[in-house]
Amino acid sequence: MEIKTKKLLVQSSAFSHNGHIPSKYTCEGENINPPIEIGDVPDDTKALALIVEDPDAPSGVFTHWVVWNILPTETIEEKTRTGISGMNDFHKTGYGGPCPPSGTHRYYFRVYALDKMLRISAGESKNALLEGMQGHILAFGEIMGRYRKGKAKDNDN
């Protein structure tokens, strides 16, 4: 059974869709999260969830950030601790920036609008979040940025 969801507008003032993620937001820089703007949020949204993943990692999909219960009116500012953080694949909570071992990797910032706040404890896994969101997704959107270690730093701005 396919569930029709609305589309969220997800963008960042730090990079464009399919653009280069500035090193400031990576393991080579300050390793802080970039700002993420979310638009076209349905009126009945109670919470937002965000998952950042690298599908190009050698071991398969690598999760960089898992966060839920972000208020729908809240902006995800640079270097933010918003919502409730889950465990990423660095075995830490919060944001872990791009740090590809080789080549250029893609990083998907996926945002979900939910019809309820989730009762999931801080530090839980991405799978716990995906399970908790089942049947509660009102809208979805994403932005994808690319990063390669050692990329010229003057391209960052």
N, C-alpha and C positions, 0 to 999 in steps of 0.2 A: 504494500500500500504506500503510495507516494503522498507525502504531505506537502502541500504548496505553502511556501513561506515567502514573505515579502523580502525585498532586497534593501539592505542597509547601505548607505554611502560611507565608505571607510577610506580615509585619506590621512596624510601626514604632511606637516609643513617642513619636515626634515628630508623627505625623499618622495619621488613620484612613483606611481605604480610601474613596476618593472625597472625602476631606477636604482642607482647606487646608494646604499645605506652609508651615511658618513661614519668614519672610523670612531668618532666620539661615542657611538652607540654599540661598539664592539669590544672584544677582548683586547684590541690594540689601542683602544682609547679609554674613555671613562667608564665603559661598560654600564651605561645607564640606559633606561628605556627611552625611545623616541616619543615625541608627542603623537597621539593618535586622535583624530577628530572623527566623530561618528554622527552621521546625519540620516534623515528619513526614518527615525526611530518611531515605531508604531505607538500610538497614544496609550494603549493598554500594557505597555512594557513595564515590568516591575523591577527588572535587573538585567544587566549585561554581563556576558562572559567573554573572555578573550583567551585564545590559544595561539601561541607563536611556534611554528614548526619549520624545520629544515628537512625537506624530503630527499636532499642530495647527500646526506651524511653516509659515510662508508658502511655503518652498521644498520642502515635503514632510517626511518623518520626519527629525527632528534627533536625533542620538545625543549624550547627555550624559555617559555613563560606560560603559566596557567593561572588564571585569576577569574573569580566570579563574584557575584553580588555587587557589581559596580552599579551605582545609582544611574538610571537612564539620563539624568540631567547633568551628571558629572562629566567633566572633560578629563581625558587621560593626558595630563601634562608630562613634560619631560621630567625624568627622575622622580617618578611618582610611586607611592605605595598606596594604591587604591584597591577597594574591594577586599576579597579574601584570597590569599595566594596559596596555590598548590605546589606540589613538588615537581621541579623540572628534571631534565635528564642529566643535569650537573649534580643532582642529589641535594639541591638547595631550593628554598622557596624564593619567590620573587623572580626578577628578570635576569637572564643570562644572555649576554649579547652574542651575535654571530662570531664564530671563531673556526672557520673551516680549515681542516688540515691541509688541503690543497685545492686549487681550482676555484672557480666562482660557484657559490651556492645560492639557492633561492630561499628566501625567508617569508613565509606566509603569516600575516597577522590576520587571524580569523575572529570575527566578532559575531556574537549571537545575542539577539534580543529575546528575553524570556518572559513568560507570563506569570512568574513567581520568583521570589527569593529562594535560593537553594539552601537546604539544611545539610551542608557538607562541611566537615571540619577543616580548618586550616591545615595545610601540609598534605592533603590527600592527593591522589594521582590524577593524571589526565583522564584515565579510564573511569574513575569515580565521578568526575565532572561530566563526561560524555553520558554516562549512565543516568546521572541526576537530571540532565537536560532532556532526556528522551520524552517526547510528547509535550514539551513546554517551549519549543522554539517558535517564535513568532516571525522572526526575520533573521537574515544572515547576510554578511558582507565581508569582503577581504581586500587587503592590499598586499602586494608582493614586492619585496625589495631584494636586491642582489648584493653580495659582498664577496670580495676576494682579499685575502690577507696581503698586506704590503702595497695595496693600491695607492697611487699618488694622493697624498693628503690634501693637495690644493684643489682636488675635485670635490671636497666635502661641502663647500658652501655654495 
